[in-house]
Amino acid sequence: MISYPYLYEKSMAERQAQIQHDMQQSRMLAHAGQRRMLMRHTVGRLGTLLIELGSQLQRIEQRDGVSLHSS
């Protein structure tokens, strides 16, 4: 143990600051991971919706006998 109270308090304060910094970094990394997952989910869902829309448009074309891609 350090014999000087000031140095002991100083080292404890530095250690506490380092722990807080590490915890903040950990939270930031976790938050970034959540944002990445949310973005992937959103893009995936958008892709699914676009495929469903395209399928519905094809069914309408086939039912009505109208081609949206006519030249």
ABEGO torsion letter per residue (X at the ends): XBABAAAAAAAAAAAAAAAAAAAAAAAAAAAAAAAAAAAAAAAAAAAAAAAAAAAAAAAAAAAAGBBAABX
